[in-house]
Amino acid sequence: MVKIGIRLFPRVNCRQIVLTLPEQLLIPFHNHSNQKPLYSGLMVLVEACLSELI
């Protein structure tokens, strides 16, 4: 738990976030030939957006 605690934002009680893709992106993401960098890039952007929001 210590390792997890280091990565959490102070005074933020929520530790889970559900991400959904817009319907227009579901099929392109699903059919992409190399999904790993696609989803990795998405997670980087999501983290940046959430960090700015918090």
PyMOL Python script that loads the backbone (N, CA, C, O; Angstrom):
from pymol import cmd

cmd.read_pdbstr("""\
ATOM      1  N   MET A   1       0.816  -1.208   0.000  1.00  0.00           N
ATOM      2  CA  MET A   1       0.000   0.000   0.000  1.00  0.00           C
ATOM      3  C   MET A   1       0.853   1.262   0.000  1.00  0.00           C
ATOM      4  O   MET A   1       0.406   2.305  -0.478  1.00  0.00           O
ATOM      5  N   VAL A   2       2.059   1.189   0.520  1.00  0.00           N
ATOM      6  CA  VAL A   2       2.909   2.375   0.557  1.00  0.00           C
ATOM      7  C   VAL A   2       3.222   2.835  -0.864  1.00  0.00           C
ATOM      8  O   VAL A   2       3.189   4.032  -1.149  1.00  0.00           O
ATOM      9  N   LYS A   3       3.527   1.886  -1.763  1.00  0.00           N
ATOM     10  CA  LYS A   3       3.837   2.251  -3.142  1.00  0.00           C
ATOM     11  C   LYS A   3       2.645   2.936  -3.807  1.00  0.00           C
ATOM     12  O   LYS A   3       2.817   3.893  -4.562  1.00  0.00           O
ATOM     13  N   ILE A   4       1.455   2.454  -3.529  1.00  0.00           N
ATOM     14  CA  ILE A   4       0.253   3.064  -4.092  1.00  0.00           C
ATOM     15  C   ILE A   4       0.047   4.448  -3.501  1.00  0.00           C
ATOM     16  O   ILE A   4      -0.276   5.388  -4.227  1.00  0.00           O
ATOM     17  N   GLY A   5       0.231   4.587  -2.189  1.00  0.00           N
ATOM     18  CA  GLY A   5       0.041   5.863  -1.513  1.00  0.00           C
ATOM     19  C   GLY A   5       0.935   6.965  -2.052  1.00  0.00           C
ATOM     20  O   GLY A   5       0.539   8.130  -2.072  1.00  0.00           O
ATOM     21  N   ILE A   6       2.124   6.614  -2.485  1.00  0.00           N
ATOM     22  CA  ILE A   6       3.066   7.594  -3.030  1.00  0.00           C
ATOM     23  C   ILE A   6       2.532   8.174  -4.338  1.00  0.00           C
ATOM     24  O   ILE A   6       2.786   9.338  -4.648  1.00  0.00           O
ATOM     25  N   ARG A   7       1.799   7.375  -5.103  1.00  0.00           N
ATOM     26  CA  ARG A   7       1.322   7.807  -6.416  1.00  0.00           C
ATOM     27  C   ARG A   7      -0.007   8.559  -6.362  1.00  0.00           C
ATOM     28  O   ARG A   7      -0.415   9.140  -7.367  1.00  0.00           O
ATOM     29  N   LEU A   8      -0.688   8.564  -5.222  1.00  0.00           N
ATOM     30  CA  LEU A   8      -1.989   9.210  -5.121  1.00  0.00           C
ATOM     31  C   LEU A   8      -1.837  10.712  -4.925  1.00  0.00           C
ATOM     32  O   LEU A   8      -0.828  11.187  -4.403  1.00  0.00           O
ATOM     33  N   PHE A   9      -2.837  11.437  -5.344  1.00  0.00           N
ATOM     34  CA  PHE A   9      -2.842  12.875  -5.114  1.00  0.00           C
ATOM     35  C   PHE A   9      -3.313  13.145  -3.687  1.00  0.00           C
ATOM     36  O   PHE A   9      -4.210  12.460  -3.195  1.00  0.00           O
ATOM     37  N   PRO A  10      -2.722  14.131  -3.017  1.00  0.00           N
ATOM     38  CA  PRO A  10      -3.158  14.462  -1.661  1.00  0.00           C
ATOM     39  C   PRO A  10      -4.635  14.866  -1.642  1.00  0.00           C
ATOM     40  O   PRO A  10      -5.110  15.540  -2.556  1.00  0.00           O
ATOM     41  N   ARG A  11      -5.336  14.462  -0.623  1.00  0.00           N
ATOM     42  CA  ARG A  11      -6.734  14.822  -0.366  1.00  0.00           C
ATOM     43  C   ARG A  11      -7.699  14.347  -1.455  1.00  0.00           C
ATOM     44  O   ARG A  11      -8.805  14.876  -1.567  1.00  0.00           O
ATOM     45  N   VAL A  12      -7.299  13.359  -2.257  1.00  0.00           N
ATOM     46  CA  VAL A  12      -8.197  12.796  -3.267  1.00  0.00           C
ATOM     47  C   VAL A  12      -8.622  11.422  -2.790  1.00  0.00           C
ATOM     48  O   VAL A  12      -7.805  10.507  -2.685  1.00  0.00           O
ATOM     49  N   ASN A  13      -9.917  11.285  -2.500  1.00  0.00           N
ATOM     50  CA  ASN A  13     -10.418  10.032  -1.954  1.00  0.00           C
ATOM     51  C   ASN A  13     -10.705   8.984  -3.024  1.00  0.00           C
ATOM     52  O   ASN A  13     -10.596   7.787  -2.758  1.00  0.00           O
ATOM     53  N   CYS A  14     -11.065   9.410  -4.208  1.00  0.00           N
ATOM     54  CA  CYS A  14     -11.417   8.482  -5.285  1.00  0.00           C
ATOM     55  C   CYS A  14     -10.146   7.906  -5.903  1.00  0.00           C
ATOM     56  O   CYS A  14      -9.218   8.643  -6.235  1.00  0.00           O
ATOM     57  N   ARG A  15     -10.112   6.602  -6.052  1.00  0.00           N
ATOM     58  CA  ARG A  15      -8.934   5.967  -6.639  1.00  0.00           C
ATOM     59  C   ARG A  15      -9.265   5.223  -7.920  1.00  0.00           C
ATOM     60  O   ARG A  15      -8.386   4.599  -8.513  1.00  0.00           O
ATOM     61  N   GLN A  16     -10.502   5.275  -8.351  1.00  0.00           N
ATOM     62  CA  GLN A  16     -10.901   4.591  -9.577  1.00  0.00           C
ATOM     63  C   GLN A  16     -11.607   5.570 -10.501  1.00  0.00           C
ATOM     64  O   GLN A  16     -12.414   6.395 -10.072  1.00  0.00           O
ATOM     65  N   ILE A  17     -11.287   5.458 -11.753  1.00  0.00           N
ATOM     66  CA  ILE A  17     -11.923   6.292 -12.759  1.00  0.00           C
ATOM     67  C   ILE A  17     -12.285   5.380 -13.922  1.00  0.00           C
ATOM     68  O   ILE A  17     -11.481   4.549 -14.346  1.00  0.00           O
ATOM     69  N   VAL A  18     -13.477   5.538 -14.424  1.00  0.00           N
ATOM     70  CA  VAL A  18     -13.933   4.751 -15.570  1.00  0.00           C
ATOM     71  C   VAL A  18     -13.829   5.624 -16.814  1.00  0.00           C
ATOM     72  O   VAL A  18     -14.374   6.726 -16.869  1.00  0.00           O
ATOM     73  N   LEU A  19     -13.125   5.111 -17.796  1.00  0.00           N
ATOM     74  CA  LEU A  19     -12.969   5.831 -19.056  1.00  0.00           C
ATOM     75  C   LEU A  19     -13.824   5.157 -20.119  1.00  0.00           C
ATOM     76  O   LEU A  19     -13.890   3.930 -20.195  1.00  0.00           O
ATOM     77  N   THR A  20     -14.463   5.957 -20.922  1.00  0.00           N
ATOM     78  CA  THR A  20     -15.217   5.419 -22.048  1.00  0.00           C
ATOM     79  C   THR A  20     -14.791   6.156 -23.305  1.00  0.00           C
ATOM     80  O   THR A  20     -14.479   7.347 -23.278  1.00  0.00           O
ATOM     81  N   LEU A  21     -14.786   5.433 -24.385  1.00  0.00           N
ATOM     82  CA  LEU A  21     -14.479   6.041 -25.676  1.00  0.00           C
ATOM     83  C   LEU A  21     -15.775   6.464 -26.340  1.00  0.00           C
ATOM     84  O   LEU A  21     -16.792   5.786 -26.200  1.00  0.00           O
ATOM     85  N   PRO A  22     -15.752   7.565 -27.055  1.00  0.00           N
ATOM     86  CA  PRO A  22     -16.934   7.931 -27.830  1.00  0.00           C
ATOM     87  C   PRO A  22     -17.227   6.832 -28.856  1.00  0.00           C
ATOM     88  O   PRO A  22     -16.320   6.139 -29.317  1.00  0.00           O
ATOM     89  N   GLU A  23     -18.474   6.689 -29.193  1.00  0.00           N
ATOM     90  CA  GLU A  23     -18.888   5.637 -30.126  1.00  0.00           C
ATOM     91  C   GLU A  23     -18.096   5.688 -31.439  1.00  0.00           C
ATOM     92  O   GLU A  23     -17.806   4.649 -32.032  1.00  0.00           O
ATOM     93  N   GLN A  24     -17.749   6.896 -31.886  1.00  0.00           N
ATOM     94  CA  GLN A  24     -17.014   7.048 -33.141  1.00  0.00           C
ATOM     95  C   GLN A  24     -15.620   6.412 -33.082  1.00  0.00           C
ATOM     96  O   GLN A  24     -15.050   6.075 -34.120  1.00  0.00           O
ATOM     97  N   LEU A  25     -15.072   6.248 -31.876  1.00  0.00           N
ATOM     98  CA  LEU A  25     -13.713   5.701 -31.740  1.00  0.00           C
ATOM     99  C   LEU A  25     -13.686   4.217 -31.391  1.00  0.00           C
ATOM    100  O   LEU A  25     -12.625   3.596 -31.465  1.00  0.00           O
ATOM    101  N   LEU A  26     -14.800   3.642 -31.020  1.00  0.00           N
ATOM    102  CA  LEU A  26     -14.806   2.239 -30.596  1.00  0.00           C
ATOM    103  C   LEU A  26     -14.277   1.302 -31.681  1.00  0.00           C
ATOM    104  O   LEU A  26     -13.372   0.507 -31.427  1.00  0.00           O
ATOM    105  N   ILE A  27     -14.829   1.390 -32.869  1.00  0.00           N
ATOM    106  CA  ILE A  27     -14.416   0.480 -33.948  1.00  0.00           C
ATOM    107  C   ILE A  27     -12.980   0.759 -34.394  1.00  0.00           C
ATOM    108  O   ILE A  27     -12.206  -0.187 -34.543  1.00  0.00           O
ATOM    109  N   PRO A  28     -12.590   2.027 -34.616  1.00  0.00           N
ATOM    110  CA  PRO A  28     -11.180   2.253 -34.991  1.00  0.00           C
ATOM    111  C   PRO A  28     -10.189   1.750 -33.939  1.00  0.00           C
ATOM    112  O   PRO A  28      -9.151   1.191 -34.292  1.00  0.00           O
ATOM    113  N   PHE A  29     -10.491   1.939 -32.665  1.00  0.00           N
ATOM    114  CA  PHE A  29      -9.590   1.439 -31.621  1.00  0.00           C
ATOM    115  C   PHE A  29      -9.573  -0.085 -31.626  1.00  0.00           C
ATOM    116  O   PHE A  29      -8.509  -0.697 -31.523  1.00  0.00           O
ATOM    117  N   HIS A  30     -10.735  -0.693 -31.745  1.00  0.00           N
ATOM    118  CA  HIS A  30     -10.834  -2.155 -31.715  1.00  0.00           C
ATOM    119  C   HIS A  30     -10.129  -2.782 -32.916  1.00  0.00           C
ATOM    120  O   HIS A  30      -9.477  -3.816 -32.775  1.00  0.00           O
ATOM    121  N   ASN A  31     -10.249  -2.178 -34.083  1.00  0.00           N
ATOM    122  CA  ASN A  31      -9.690  -2.751 -35.305  1.00  0.00           C
ATOM    123  C   ASN A  31      -8.263  -2.323 -35.602  1.00  0.00           C
ATOM    124  O   ASN A  31      -7.675  -2.779 -36.583  1.00  0.00           O
ATOM    125  N   HIS A  32      -7.701  -1.467 -34.785  1.00  0.00           N
ATOM    126  CA  HIS A  32      -6.339  -0.977 -35.033  1.00  0.00           C
ATOM    127  C   HIS A  32      -5.351  -2.137 -34.997  1.00  0.00           C
ATOM    128  O   HIS A  32      -5.434  -3.005 -34.128  1.00  0.00           O
ATOM    129  N   SER A  33      -4.424  -2.148 -35.939  1.00  0.00           N
ATOM    130  CA  SER A  33      -3.478  -3.269 -36.043  1.00  0.00           C
ATOM    131  C   SER A  33      -2.481  -3.319 -34.891  1.00  0.00           C
ATOM    132  O   SER A  33      -1.953  -4.387 -34.584  1.00  0.00           O
ATOM    133  N   ASN A  34      -2.216  -2.200 -34.259  1.00  0.00           N
ATOM    134  CA  ASN A  34      -1.260  -2.166 -33.146  1.00  0.00           C
ATOM    135  C   ASN A  34      -1.884  -1.365 -32.001  1.00  0.00           C
ATOM    136  O   ASN A  34      -1.629  -0.170 -31.860  1.00  0.00           O
ATOM    137  N   GLN A  35      -2.685  -2.023 -31.204  1.00  0.00           N
ATOM    138  CA  GLN A  35      -3.471  -1.347 -30.172  1.00  0.00           C
ATOM    139  C   GLN A  35      -2.634  -0.818 -29.010  1.00  0.00           C
ATOM    140  O   GLN A  35      -2.986   0.197 -28.410  1.00  0.00           O
ATOM    141  N   LYS A  36      -1.538  -1.491 -28.689  1.00  0.00           N
ATOM    142  CA  LYS A  36      -0.776  -1.108 -27.497  1.00  0.00           C
ATOM    143  C   LYS A  36      -0.344   0.365 -27.508  1.00  0.00           C
ATOM    144  O   LYS A  36      -0.615   1.065 -26.532  1.00  0.00           O
ATOM    145  N   PRO A  37       0.312   0.867 -28.557  1.00  0.00           N
ATOM    146  CA  PRO A  37       0.693   2.289 -28.526  1.00  0.00           C
ATOM    147  C   PRO A  37      -0.520   3.224 -28.595  1.00  0.00           C
ATOM    148  O   PRO A  37      -0.480   4.343 -28.083  1.00  0.00           O
ATOM    149  N   LEU A  38      -1.576   2.765 -29.221  1.00  0.00           N
ATOM    150  CA  LEU A  38      -2.783   3.575 -29.311  1.00  0.00           C
ATOM    151  C   LEU A  38      -3.371   3.806 -27.915  1.00  0.00           C
ATOM    152  O   LEU A  38      -3.661   4.940 -27.533  1.00  0.00           O
ATOM    153  N   TYR A  39      -3.540   2.722 -27.165  1.00  0.00           N
ATOM    154  CA  TYR A  39      -4.094   2.835 -25.818  1.00  0.00           C
ATOM    155  C   TYR A  39      -3.094   3.474 -24.852  1.00  0.00           C
ATOM    156  O   TYR A  39      -3.492   4.201 -23.941  1.00  0.00           O
ATOM    157  N   SER A  40      -1.816   3.211 -25.043  1.00  0.00           N
ATOM    158  CA  SER A  40      -0.798   3.850 -24.190  1.00  0.00           C
ATOM    159  C   SER A  40      -0.832   5.365 -24.354  1.00  0.00           C
ATOM    160  O   SER A  40      -0.773   6.106 -23.372  1.00  0.00           O
ATOM    161  N   GLY A  41      -0.928   5.813 -25.593  1.00  0.00           N
ATOM    162  CA  GLY A  41      -1.018   7.250 -25.857  1.00  0.00           C
ATOM    163  C   GLY A  41      -2.266   7.855 -25.244  1.00  0.00           C
ATOM    164  O   GLY A  41      -2.234   8.957 -24.696  1.00  0.00           O
ATOM    165  N   LEU A  42      -3.372   7.118 -25.345  1.00  0.00           N
ATOM    166  CA  LEU A  42      -4.624   7.583 -24.740  1.00  0.00           C
ATOM    167  C   LEU A  42      -4.465   7.729 -23.225  1.00  0.00           C
ATOM    168  O   LEU A  42      -4.926   8.714 -22.648  1.00  0.00           O
ATOM    169  N   MET A  43      -3.823   6.765 -22.582  1.00  0.00           N
ATOM    170  CA  MET A  43      -3.640   6.826 -21.129  1.00  0.00           C
ATOM    171  C   MET A  43      -2.744   7.997 -20.721  1.00  0.00           C
ATOM    172  O   MET A  43      -2.970   8.618 -19.682  1.00  0.00           O
ATOM    173  N   VAL A  44      -1.740   8.299 -21.523  1.00  0.00           N
ATOM    174  CA  VAL A  44      -0.873   9.450 -21.247  1.00  0.00           C
ATOM    175  C   VAL A  44      -1.699  10.735 -21.294  1.00  0.00           C
ATOM    176  O   VAL A  44      -1.574  11.596 -20.423  1.00  0.00           O
ATOM    177  N   LEU A  45      -2.534  10.852 -22.306  1.00  0.00           N
ATOM    178  CA  LEU A  45      -3.388  12.042 -22.418  1.00  0.00           C
ATOM    179  C   LEU A  45      -4.395  12.125 -21.275  1.00  0.00           C
ATOM    180  O   LEU A  45      -4.634  13.203 -20.730  1.00  0.00           O
ATOM    181  N   VAL A  46      -4.978  11.001 -20.918  1.00  0.00           N
ATOM    182  CA  VAL A  46      -5.948  10.973 -19.816  1.00  0.00           C
ATOM    183  C   VAL A  46      -5.275  11.393 -18.514  1.00  0.00           C
ATOM    184  O   VAL A  46      -5.827  12.181 -17.747  1.00  0.00           O
ATOM    185  N   GLU A  47      -4.069  10.856 -18.270  1.00  0.00           N
ATOM    186  CA  GLU A  47      -3.353  11.219 -17.045  1.00  0.00           C
ATOM    187  C   GLU A  47      -3.060  12.720 -17.007  1.00  0.00           C
ATOM    188  O   GLU A  47      -3.216  13.358 -15.966  1.00  0.00           O
ATOM    189  N   ALA A  48      -2.640  13.279 -18.133  1.00  0.00           N
ATOM    190  CA  ALA A  48      -2.346  14.718 -18.187  1.00  0.00           C
ATOM    191  C   ALA A  48      -3.601  15.531 -17.930  1.00  0.00           C
ATOM    192  O   ALA A  48      -3.557  16.525 -17.205  1.00  0.00           O
ATOM    193  N   CYS A  49      -4.719  15.123 -18.514  1.00  0.00           N
ATOM    194  CA  CYS A  49      -5.982  15.848 -18.313  1.00  0.00           C
ATOM    195  C   CYS A  49      -6.436  15.773 -16.864  1.00  0.00           C
ATOM    196  O   CYS A  49      -6.845  16.776 -16.281  1.00  0.00           O
ATOM    197  N   LEU A  50      -6.362  14.578 -16.287  1.00  0.00           N
ATOM    198  CA  LEU A  50      -6.796  14.423 -14.892  1.00  0.00           C
ATOM    199  C   LEU A  50      -5.875  15.174 -13.931  1.00  0.00           C
ATOM    200  O   LEU A  50      -6.337  15.772 -12.959  1.00  0.00           O
ATOM    201  N   SER A  51      -4.582  15.139 -14.206  1.00  0.00           N
ATOM    202  CA  SER A  51      -3.618  15.872 -13.362  1.00  0.00           C
ATOM    203  C   SER A  51      -3.912  17.363 -13.381  1.00  0.00           C
ATOM    204  O   SER A  51      -3.860  18.029 -12.346  1.00  0.00           O
ATOM    205  N   GLU A  52      -4.219  17.878 -14.553  1.00  0.00           N
ATOM    206  CA  GLU A  52      -4.542  19.302 -14.658  1.00  0.00           C
ATOM    207  C   GLU A  52      -5.855  19.615 -13.936  1.00  0.00           C
ATOM    208  O   GLU A  52      -5.980  20.643 -13.271  1.00  0.00           O
ATOM    209  N   LEU A  53      -6.813  18.731 -14.075  1.00  0.00           N
ATOM    210  CA  LEU A  53      -8.098  18.925 -13.428  1.00  0.00           C
ATOM    211  C   LEU A  53      -7.981  18.909 -11.905  1.00  0.00           C
ATOM    212  O   LEU A  53      -8.578  19.731 -11.210  1.00  0.00           O
ATOM    213  N   ILE A  54      -7.209  17.968 -11.415  1.00  0.00           N
ATOM    214  CA  ILE A  54      -7.044  17.833  -9.957  1.00  0.00           C
ATOM    215  C   ILE A  54      -6.209  18.985  -9.426  1.00  0.00           C
ATOM    216  O   ILE A  54      -5.954  19.059  -8.224  1.00  0.00           O
TER     217      ILE A  54
END
""", "prot")
cmd.dss("prot")
cmd.show_as("cartoon", "prot")
cmd.util.cbc("prot")
cmd.orient("prot")
